[in-house]
Amino acid sequence: MQDIHTKNSYGLPNTGFIRERKLVSLLPFSRGTLLSMTAAGDFPPKYQLSKGVMAWSCLEVIEWLDSKTKAASEVTNEPIKR
């Protein structure tokens, strides 16, 4: 049986939430780009978990990354190595 908290090839847990600092360390773009993309709706939304605590859903981020990886693979016609 697979542990639901096991990290995937992106280095993200499969469930739960991830805070901004950790998420930025795993993405190929800057904090500013993350915030701009989130505000524009081009990246999954962030959630307010409590007063002053914002985070992204790990599952939503994984799905977004998978969709971008698939799209890039279709353009190049080659699998993307992670």
C-alpha positions, 0 to 999 in steps of 0.5 A: 500500500502506497503512503499518501504522503509519499513525494512524487517526481516533483518533490511534492507531497501527494496530499495536503498543502504547501507554503509559498517558500517551499513551493518556490524552491520546487518550481522553475520560476520566481516568487514574483512569477508564482504570485503573478500567475496565481493572480492571473488564474494561470496557476492554481489558487492559494488558500487561506488556512488561517489568519496570515497562513496561505498555501497551495493544494499539493494535488492541484499543483501536481495536476498543473505540473502534469498538464504542463509536462504533457503539453510540452511533451506533445509540442516536442513529440518527446517525453519530458524527463523529470 
